[in-house]
């Protein structure tokens, strides 16, 4: 059974893979998932729908904006 997560943002790595950053709500821990594998990616650890251990600094955090 999976846990509930909140999407924080996405980024595209240099290899072409798209990675999503999520926060597990139960543990408040950040998790990075490969959403799509890049066409030219040769990294075996980058598998679609799997977590990656890389620290990703360039993922922008999404925030809600309040309008008047």
PyMOL Python script that loads the backbone (N, CA, C, O; Angstrom):
from pymol import cmd

cmd.read_pdbstr("""\
ATOM      1  N   UNK A   1       0.841  -1.178   0.000  1.00  0.00           N
ATOM      2  CA  UNK A   1       0.000   0.000   0.000  1.00  0.00           C
ATOM      3  C   UNK A   1       0.882   1.236   0.000  1.00  0.00           C
ATOM      4  O   UNK A   1       1.854   1.296   0.753  1.00  0.00           O
ATOM      5  N   UNK A   2       0.569   2.208  -0.816  1.00  0.00           N
ATOM      6  CA  UNK A   2       1.367   3.416  -0.930  1.00  0.00           C
ATOM      7  C   UNK A   2       0.996   4.443   0.125  1.00  0.00           C
ATOM      8  O   UNK A   2       0.022   4.286   0.862  1.00  0.00           O
ATOM      9  N   UNK A   3       1.788   5.486   0.179  1.00  0.00           N
ATOM     10  CA  UNK A   3       1.520   6.568   1.119  1.00  0.00           C
ATOM     11  C   UNK A   3       1.068   7.800   0.347  1.00  0.00           C
ATOM     12  O   UNK A   3       1.283   7.897  -0.861  1.00  0.00           O
ATOM     13  N   UNK A   4       0.449   8.727   1.038  1.00  0.00           N
ATOM     14  CA  UNK A   4       0.010   9.969   0.417  1.00  0.00           C
ATOM     15  C   UNK A   4       1.191  10.899   0.258  1.00  0.00           C
ATOM     16  O   UNK A   4       2.017  11.036   1.160  1.00  0.00           O
ATOM     17  N   UNK A   5       1.265  11.545  -0.913  1.00  0.00           N
ATOM     18  CA  UNK A   5       2.351  12.466  -1.196  1.00  0.00           C
ATOM     19  C   UNK A   5       1.791  13.765  -1.754  1.00  0.00           C
ATOM     20  O   UNK A   5       0.678  13.803  -2.279  1.00  0.00           O
ATOM     21  N   UNK A   6       2.582  14.836  -1.632  1.00  0.00           N
ATOM     22  CA  UNK A   6       2.236  16.143  -2.196  1.00  0.00           C
ATOM     23  C   UNK A   6       3.313  16.512  -3.212  1.00  0.00           C
ATOM     24  O   UNK A   6       4.507  16.435  -2.919  1.00  0.00           O
ATOM     25  N   UNK A   7       2.888  16.907  -4.395  1.00  0.00           N
ATOM     26  CA  UNK A   7       3.815  17.318  -5.440  1.00  0.00           C
ATOM     27  C   UNK A   7       4.452  18.645  -5.076  1.00  0.00           C
ATOM     28  O   UNK A   7       3.757  19.601  -4.735  1.00  0.00           O
ATOM     29  N   UNK A   8       5.800  18.705  -5.147  1.00  0.00           N
ATOM     30  CA  UNK A   8       6.523  19.949  -4.888  1.00  0.00           C
ATOM     31  C   UNK A   8       7.025  20.596  -6.167  1.00  0.00           C
ATOM     32  O   UNK A   8       7.134  21.820  -6.237  1.00  0.00           O
ATOM     33  N   UNK A   9       7.333  19.790  -7.185  1.00  0.00           N
ATOM     34  CA  UNK A   9       7.811  20.361  -8.440  1.00  0.00           C
ATOM     35  C   UNK A   9       8.418  19.314  -9.355  1.00  0.00           C
ATOM     36  O   UNK A   9       8.536  18.144  -8.992  1.00  0.00           O
ATOM     37  N   UNK A  10       8.801  19.752 -10.548  1.00  0.00           N
ATOM     38  CA  UNK A  10       9.414  18.890 -11.558  1.00  0.00           C
ATOM     39  C   UNK A  10      10.686  19.537 -12.076  1.00  0.00           C
ATOM     40  O   UNK A  10      10.860  20.752 -11.978  1.00  0.00           O
ATOM     41  N   UNK A  11      11.567  18.726 -12.622  1.00  0.00           N
ATOM     42  CA  UNK A  11      12.733  19.238 -13.329  1.00  0.00           C
ATOM     43  C   UNK A  11      13.137  18.217 -14.386  1.00  0.00           C
ATOM     44  O   UNK A  11      12.792  17.039 -14.298  1.00  0.00           O
ATOM     45  N   UNK A  12      13.877  18.692 -15.389  1.00  0.00           N
ATOM     46  CA  UNK A  12      14.433  17.813 -16.409  1.00  0.00           C
ATOM     47  C   UNK A  12      15.931  17.735 -16.186  1.00  0.00           C
ATOM     48  O   UNK A  12      16.608  18.763 -16.144  1.00  0.00           O
ATOM     49  N   UNK A  13      16.451  16.531 -16.044  1.00  0.00           N
ATOM     50  CA  UNK A  13      17.880  16.329 -15.835  1.00  0.00           C
ATOM     51  C   UNK A  13      18.627  16.486 -17.150  1.00  0.00           C
ATOM     52  O   UNK A  13      18.009  16.498 -18.215  1.00  0.00           O
ATOM     53  N   UNK A  14      19.933  16.605 -17.092  1.00  0.00           N
ATOM     54  CA  UNK A  14      20.759  16.739 -18.282  1.00  0.00           C
ATOM     55  C   UNK A  14      20.652  15.557 -19.230  1.00  0.00           C
ATOM     56  O   UNK A  14      20.884  15.706 -20.430  1.00  0.00           O
ATOM     57  N   UNK A  15      20.306  14.399 -18.716  1.00  0.00           N
ATOM     58  CA  UNK A  15      20.176  13.194 -19.533  1.00  0.00           C
ATOM     59  C   UNK A  15      18.821  13.118 -20.231  1.00  0.00           C
ATOM     60  O   UNK A  15      18.598  12.228 -21.051  1.00  0.00           O
ATOM     61  N   UNK A  16      17.910  14.051 -19.912  1.00  0.00           N
ATOM     62  CA  UNK A  16      16.595  14.071 -20.527  1.00  0.00           C
ATOM     63  C   UNK A  16      15.491  13.477 -19.679  1.00  0.00           C
ATOM     64  O   UNK A  16      14.321  13.554 -20.052  1.00  0.00           O
ATOM     65  N   UNK A  17      15.836  12.885 -18.544  1.00  0.00           N
ATOM     66  CA  UNK A  17      14.822  12.312 -17.666  1.00  0.00           C
ATOM     67  C   UNK A  17      14.062  13.426 -16.943  1.00  0.00           C
ATOM     68  O   UNK A  17      14.647  14.440 -16.562  1.00  0.00           O
ATOM     69  N   UNK A  18      12.760  13.231 -16.758  1.00  0.00           N
ATOM     70  CA  UNK A  18      11.929  14.168 -16.012  1.00  0.00           C
ATOM     71  C   UNK A  18      11.720  13.585 -14.625  1.00  0.00           C
ATOM     72  O   UNK A  18      11.279  12.446 -14.477  1.00  0.00           O
ATOM     73  N   UNK A  19      12.044  14.383 -13.606  1.00  0.00           N
ATOM     74  CA  UNK A  19      11.972  13.926 -12.226  1.00  0.00           C
ATOM     75  C   UNK A  19      10.993  14.806 -11.465  1.00  0.00           C
ATOM     76  O   UNK A  19      11.035  16.033 -11.564  1.00  0.00           O
ATOM     77  N   UNK A  20      10.106  14.163 -10.699  1.00  0.00           N
ATOM     78  CA  UNK A  20       9.183  14.871  -9.837  1.00  0.00           C
ATOM     79  C   UNK A  20       9.634  14.769  -8.399  1.00  0.00           C
ATOM     80  O   UNK A  20      10.098  13.717  -7.958  1.00  0.00           O
ATOM     81  N   UNK A  21       9.499  15.855  -7.670  1.00  0.00           N
ATOM     82  CA  UNK A  21       9.848  15.876  -6.248  1.00  0.00           C
ATOM     83  C   UNK A  21       8.552  15.907  -5.453  1.00  0.00           C
ATOM     84  O   UNK A  21       7.684  16.748  -5.689  1.00  0.00           O
ATOM     85  N   UNK A  22       8.432  14.991  -4.519  1.00  0.00           N
ATOM     86  CA  UNK A  22       7.219  14.843  -3.717  1.00  0.00           C
ATOM     87  C   UNK A  22       7.579  14.832  -2.242  1.00  0.00           C
ATOM     88  O   UNK A  22       8.709  14.510  -1.873  1.00  0.00           O
ATOM     89  N   UNK A  23       6.617  15.185  -1.398  1.00  0.00           N
ATOM     90  CA  UNK A  23       6.796  15.080   0.046  1.00  0.00           C
ATOM     91  C   UNK A  23       5.792  14.060   0.575  1.00  0.00           C
ATOM     92  O   UNK A  23       4.587  14.190   0.360  1.00  0.00           O
ATOM     93  N   UNK A  24       6.305  13.041   1.271  1.00  0.00           N
ATOM     94  CA  UNK A  24       5.425  12.075   1.931  1.00  0.00           C
ATOM     95  C   UNK A  24       4.770  12.769   3.114  1.00  0.00           C
ATOM     96  O   UNK A  24       5.456  13.321   3.974  1.00  0.00           O
ATOM     97  N   UNK A  25       3.462  12.742   3.157  1.00  0.00           N
ATOM     98  CA  UNK A  25       2.753  13.478   4.197  1.00  0.00           C
ATOM     99  C   UNK A  25       2.895  12.836   5.569  1.00  0.00           C
ATOM    100  O   UNK A  25       2.922  13.539   6.579  1.00  0.00           O
ATOM    101  N   UNK A  26       2.985  11.522   5.620  1.00  0.00           N
ATOM    102  CA  UNK A  26       3.082  10.832   6.916  1.00  0.00           C
ATOM    103  C   UNK A  26       4.429  11.058   7.586  1.00  0.00           C
ATOM    104  O   UNK A  26       4.496  11.180   8.809  1.00  0.00           O
ATOM    105  N   UNK A  27       5.505  11.115   6.804  1.00  0.00           N
ATOM    106  CA  UNK A  27       6.854  11.217   7.378  1.00  0.00           C
ATOM    107  C   UNK A  27       7.513  12.574   7.152  1.00  0.00           C
ATOM    108  O   UNK A  27       8.573  12.849   7.713  1.00  0.00           O
ATOM    109  N   UNK A  28       6.882  13.435   6.322  1.00  0.00           N
ATOM    110  CA  UNK A  28       7.426  14.758   5.977  1.00  0.00           C
ATOM    111  C   UNK A  28       8.790  14.642   5.304  1.00  0.00           C
ATOM    112  O   UNK A  28       9.634  15.523   5.462  1.00  0.00           O
ATOM    113  N   UNK A  29       9.012  13.562   4.555  1.00  0.00           N
ATOM    114  CA  UNK A  29      10.277  13.293   3.874  1.00  0.00           C
ATOM    115  C   UNK A  29      10.110  13.564   2.384  1.00  0.00           C
ATOM    116  O   UNK A  29       9.069  13.240   1.812  1.00  0.00           O
ATOM    117  N   UNK A  30      11.125  14.158   1.746  1.00  0.00           N
ATOM    118  CA  UNK A  30      11.103  14.420   0.307  1.00  0.00           C
ATOM    119  C   UNK A  30      11.566  13.187  -0.456  1.00  0.00           C
ATOM    120  O   UNK A  30      12.526  12.524  -0.062  1.00  0.00           O
ATOM    121  N   UNK A  31      10.872  12.885  -1.559  1.00  0.00           N
ATOM    122  CA  UNK A  31      11.170  11.730  -2.395  1.00  0.00           C
ATOM    123  C   UNK A  31      11.205  12.193  -3.846  1.00  0.00           C
ATOM    124  O   UNK A  31      10.348  12.965  -4.276  1.00  0.00           O
ATOM    125  N   UNK A  32      12.202  11.721  -4.604  1.00  0.00           N
ATOM    126  CA  UNK A  32      12.328  12.060  -6.017  1.00  0.00           C
ATOM    127  C   UNK A  32      12.030  10.833  -6.864  1.00  0.00           C
ATOM    128  O   UNK A  32      12.643   9.781  -6.684  1.00  0.00           O
ATOM    129  N   UNK A  33      11.078  10.974  -7.792  1.00  0.00           N
ATOM    130  CA  UNK A  33      10.681   9.888  -8.691  1.00  0.00           C
ATOM    131  C   UNK A  33      11.007  10.256 -10.120  1.00  0.00           C
ATOM    132  O   UNK A  33      10.831  11.406 -10.522  1.00  0.00           O
ATOM    133  N   UNK A  34      11.483   9.292 -10.894  1.00  0.00           N
ATOM    134  CA  UNK A  34      11.658   9.487 -12.329  1.00  0.00           C
ATOM    135  C   UNK A  34      10.281   9.320 -12.961  1.00  0.00           C
ATOM    136  O   UNK A  34       9.703   8.234 -12.933  1.00  0.00           O
ATOM    137  N   UNK A  35       9.765  10.401 -13.527  1.00  0.00           N
ATOM    138  CA  UNK A  35       8.447  10.365 -14.166  1.00  0.00           C
ATOM    139  C   UNK A  35       8.551   9.827 -15.591  1.00  0.00           C
ATOM    140  O   UNK A  35       7.744   8.997 -16.011  1.00  0.00           O
ATOM    141  N   UNK A  36       9.538  10.300 -16.319  1.00  0.00           N
ATOM    142  CA  UNK A  36       9.762   9.853 -17.701  1.00  0.00           C
ATOM    143  C   UNK A  36      11.251   9.680 -17.924  1.00  0.00           C
ATOM    144  O   UNK A  36      12.044  10.527 -17.512  1.00  0.00           O
ATOM    145  N   UNK A  37      11.634   8.606 -18.563  1.00  0.00           N
ATOM    146  CA  UNK A  37      13.042   8.325 -18.882  1.00  0.00           C
ATOM    147  C   UNK A  37      13.401   9.067 -20.163  1.00  0.00           C
ATOM    148  O   UNK A  37      12.645   9.037 -21.134  1.00  0.00           O
ATOM    149  N   UNK A  38      14.547   9.730 -20.168  1.00  0.00           N
ATOM    150  CA  UNK A  38      15.010  10.431 -21.357  1.00  0.00           C
ATOM    151  C   UNK A  38      15.383   9.461 -22.465  1.00  0.00           C
ATOM    152  O   UNK A  38      15.877   8.366 -22.194  1.00  0.00           O
ATOM    153  N   UNK A  39      15.148   9.856 -23.713  1.00  0.00           N
ATOM    154  CA  UNK A  39      15.436   8.993 -24.866  1.00  0.00           C
ATOM    155  C   UNK A  39      16.905   8.579 -24.932  1.00  0.00           C
ATOM    156  O   UNK A  39      17.214   7.449 -25.311  1.00  0.00           O
ATOM    157  N   UNK A  40      17.808   9.484 -24.566  1.00  0.00           N
ATOM    158  CA  UNK A  40      19.226   9.178 -24.658  1.00  0.00           C
ATOM    159  C   UNK A  40      19.888   8.836 -23.339  1.00  0.00           C
ATOM    160  O   UNK A  40      21.114   8.758 -23.272  1.00  0.00           O
ATOM    161  N   UNK A  41      19.102   8.630 -22.279  1.00  0.00           N
ATOM    162  CA  UNK A  41      19.666   8.372 -20.954  1.00  0.00           C
ATOM    163  C   UNK A  41      20.276   6.981 -20.893  1.00  0.00           C
ATOM    164  O   UNK A  41      19.632   5.993 -21.244  1.00  0.00           O
ATOM    165  N   UNK A  42      21.525   6.914 -20.445  1.00  0.00           N
ATOM    166  CA  UNK A  42      22.232   5.642 -20.294  1.00  0.00           C
ATOM    167  C   UNK A  42      22.382   5.232 -18.831  1.00  0.00           C
ATOM    168  O   UNK A  42      23.030   4.228 -18.535  1.00  0.00           O
ATOM    169  N   UNK A  43      21.790   5.997 -17.913  1.00  0.00           N
ATOM    170  CA  UNK A  43      21.910   5.713 -16.483  1.00  0.00           C
ATOM    171  C   UNK A  43      20.920   4.630 -16.077  1.00  0.00           C
ATOM    172  O   UNK A  43      19.708   4.826 -16.159  1.00  0.00           O
ATOM    173  N   UNK A  44      21.442   3.482 -15.636  1.00  0.00           N
ATOM    174  CA  UNK A  44      20.587   2.353 -15.266  1.00  0.00           C
ATOM    175  C   UNK A  44      19.672   2.684 -14.081  1.00  0.00           C
ATOM    176  O   UNK A  44      18.567   2.151 -13.987  1.00  0.00           O
ATOM    177  N   UNK A  45      20.122   3.552 -13.184  1.00  0.00           N
ATOM    178  CA  UNK A  45      19.340   3.884 -11.992  1.00  0.00           C
ATOM    179  C   UNK A  45      18.121   4.743 -12.317  1.00  0.00           C
ATOM    180  O   UNK A  45      17.215   4.860 -11.492  1.00  0.00           O
ATOM    181  N   UNK A  46      18.085   5.341 -13.500  1.00  0.00           N
ATOM    182  CA  UNK A  46      16.930   6.154 -13.897  1.00  0.00           C
ATOM    183  C   UNK A  46      15.902   5.258 -14.575  1.00  0.00           C
ATOM    184  O   UNK A  46      15.963   5.021 -15.782  1.00  0.00           O
ATOM    185  N   UNK A  47      14.958   4.765 -13.781  1.00  0.00           N
ATOM    186  CA  UNK A  47      13.891   3.904 -14.295  1.00  0.00           C
ATOM    187  C   UNK A  47      12.557   4.569 -14.012  1.00  0.00           C
ATOM    188  O   UNK A  47      12.328   5.069 -12.911  1.00  0.00           O
ATOM    189  N   UNK A  48      11.686   4.575 -14.995  1.00  0.00           N
ATOM    190  CA  UNK A  48      10.389   5.231 -14.869  1.00  0.00           C
ATOM    191  C   UNK A  48       9.623   4.678 -13.666  1.00  0.00           C
ATOM    192  O   UNK A  48       9.592   3.472 -13.421  1.00  0.00           O
ATOM    193  N   UNK A  49       9.001   5.610 -12.920  1.00  0.00           N
ATOM    194  CA  UNK A  49       8.195   5.309 -11.728  1.00  0.00           C
ATOM    195  C   UNK A  49       8.999   4.702 -10.583  1.00  0.00           C
ATOM    196  O   UNK A  49       8.446   3.991  -9.745  1.00  0.00           O
ATOM    197  N   UNK A  50      10.298   4.979 -10.543  1.00  0.00           N
ATOM    198  CA  UNK A  50      11.145   4.533  -9.434  1.00  0.00           C
ATOM    199  C   UNK A  50      11.792   5.748  -8.783  1.00  0.00           C
ATOM    200  O   UNK A  50      11.982   6.786  -9.416  1.00  0.00           O
ATOM    201  N   UNK A  51      12.122   5.595  -7.514  1.00  0.00           N
ATOM    202  CA  UNK A  51      12.802   6.676  -6.804  1.00  0.00           C
ATOM    203  C   UNK A  51      14.269   6.720  -7.217  1.00  0.00           C
ATOM    204  O   UNK A  51      14.837   5.723  -7.662  1.00  0.00           O
ATOM    205  N   UNK A  52      14.867   7.893  -7.061  1.00  0.00           N
ATOM    206  CA  UNK A  52      16.305   8.033  -7.261  1.00  0.00           C
ATOM    207  C   UNK A  52      16.881   8.682  -6.018  1.00  0.00           C
ATOM    208  O   UNK A  52      16.220   9.484  -5.359  1.00  0.00           O
ATOM    209  N   UNK A  53      18.104   8.333  -5.706  1.00  0.00           N
ATOM    210  CA  UNK A  53      18.745   8.822  -4.487  1.00  0.00           C
ATOM    211  C   UNK A  53      19.458  10.154  -4.692  1.00  0.00           C
ATOM    212  O   UNK A  53      19.914  10.761  -3.723  1.00  0.00           O
ATOM    213  N   UNK A  54      19.559  10.615  -5.926  1.00  0.00           N
ATOM    214  CA  UNK A  54      20.280  11.863  -6.206  1.00  0.00           C
ATOM    215  C   UNK A  54      19.625  13.037  -5.490  1.00  0.00           C
ATOM    216  O   UNK A  54      18.400  13.124  -5.410  1.00  0.00           O
ATOM    217  N   UNK A  55      20.456  13.938  -4.971  1.00  0.00           N
ATOM    218  CA  UNK A  55      19.959  15.177  -4.378  1.00  0.00           C
ATOM    219  C   UNK A  55      19.746  16.150  -5.514  1.00  0.00           C
ATOM    220  O   UNK A  55      20.695  16.477  -6.226  1.00  0.00           O
ATOM    221  N   UNK A  56      18.549  16.613  -5.701  1.00  0.00           N
ATOM    222  CA  UNK A  56      18.215  17.495  -6.814  1.00  0.00           C
ATOM    223  C   UNK A  56      17.933  18.888  -6.284  1.00  0.00           C
ATOM    224  O   UNK A  56      16.927  19.118  -5.613  1.00  0.00           O
ATOM    225  N   UNK A  57      18.814  19.800  -6.584  1.00  0.00           N
ATOM    226  CA  UNK A  57      18.682  21.163  -6.069  1.00  0.00           C
ATOM    227  C   UNK A  57      17.908  22.070  -7.002  1.00  0.00           C
ATOM    228  O   UNK A  57      17.388  23.099  -6.571  1.00  0.00           O
ATOM    229  N   UNK A  58      17.819  21.708  -8.277  1.00  0.00           N
ATOM    230  CA  UNK A  58      17.229  22.608  -9.243  1.00  0.00           C
ATOM    231  C   UNK A  58      15.728  22.449  -9.387  1.00  0.00           C
ATOM    232  O   UNK A  58      15.131  23.091 -10.251  1.00  0.00           O
ATOM    233  N   UNK A  59      15.099  21.618  -8.574  1.00  0.00           N
ATOM    234  CA  UNK A  59      13.655  21.443  -8.682  1.00  0.00           C
ATOM    235  C   UNK A  59      12.957  22.604  -7.981  1.00  0.00           C
ATOM    236  O   UNK A  59      13.099  22.787  -6.772  1.00  0.00           O
ATOM    237  N   UNK A  60      12.210  23.378  -8.745  1.00  0.00           N
ATOM    238  CA  UNK A  60      11.505  24.495  -8.108  1.00  0.00           C
ATOM    239  C   UNK A  60      10.357  23.976  -7.250  1.00  0.00           C
ATOM    240  O   UNK A  60       9.663  23.033  -7.630  1.00  0.00           O
ATOM    241  N   UNK A  61      10.168  24.591  -6.105  1.00  0.00           N
ATOM    242  CA  UNK A  61       9.061  24.227  -5.237  1.00  0.00           C
ATOM    243  C   UNK A  61       7.857  25.042  -5.658  1.00  0.00           C
ATOM    244  O   UNK A  61       7.933  26.267  -5.752  1.00  0.00           O
ATOM    245  N   UNK A  62       6.746  24.369  -5.913  1.00  0.00           N
ATOM    246  CA  UNK A  62       5.516  25.066  -6.290  1.00  0.00           C
ATOM    247  C   UNK A  62       4.880  25.661  -5.050  1.00  0.00           C
ATOM    248  O   UNK A  62       4.933  25.076  -3.968  1.00  0.00           O
ATOM    249  N   UNK A  63       4.284  26.822  -5.215  1.00  0.00           N
ATOM    250  CA  UNK A  63       3.588  27.422  -4.077  1.00  0.00           C
ATOM    251  C   UNK A  63       2.269  28.009  -4.569  1.00  0.00           C
ATOM    252  O   UNK A  63       2.158  28.461  -5.708  1.00  0.00           O
ATOM    253  N   UNK A  64       1.303  27.993  -3.711  1.00  0.00           N
ATOM    254  CA  UNK A  64      -0.010  28.545  -4.053  1.00  0.00           C
ATOM    255  C   UNK A  64       0.030  30.056  -3.905  1.00  0.00           C
ATOM    256  O   UNK A  64       0.657  30.589  -2.990  1.00  0.00           O
ATOM    257  N   UNK A  65      -0.644  30.731  -4.813  1.00  0.00           N
ATOM    258  CA  UNK A  65      -0.735  32.189  -4.764  1.00  0.00           C
ATOM    259  C   UNK A  65      -2.145  32.594  -4.379  1.00  0.00           C
ATOM    260  O   UNK A  65      -3.121  32.047  -4.894  1.00  0.00           O
ATOM    261  N   UNK A  66      -2.248  33.537  -3.490  1.00  0.00           N
ATOM    262  CA  UNK A  66      -3.567  34.027  -3.076  1.00  0.00           C
ATOM    263  C   UNK A  66      -3.857  35.295  -3.862  1.00  0.00           C
ATOM    264  O   UNK A  66      -3.069  36.240  -3.850  1.00  0.00           O
ATOM    265  N   UNK A  67      -4.988  35.305  -4.539  1.00  0.00           N
ATOM    266  CA  UNK A  67      -5.353  36.515  -5.286  1.00  0.00           C
ATOM    267  C   UNK A  67      -6.459  37.252  -4.554  1.00  0.00           C
ATOM    268  O   UNK A  67      -7.294  36.646  -3.882  1.00  0.00           O
ATOM    269  N   UNK A  68      -6.451  38.546  -4.694  1.00  0.00           N
ATOM    270  CA  UNK A  68      -7.427  39.383  -3.985  1.00  0.00           C
ATOM    271  C   UNK A  68      -8.743  39.427  -4.708  1.00  0.00           C
ATOM    272  O   UNK A  68      -9.678  40.085  -4.251  1.00  0.00           O
TER     273      UNK A  68
END
""", "prot")
cmd.dss("prot")
cmd.show_as("cartoon", "prot")
cmd.util.cbc("prot")
cmd.orient("prot")
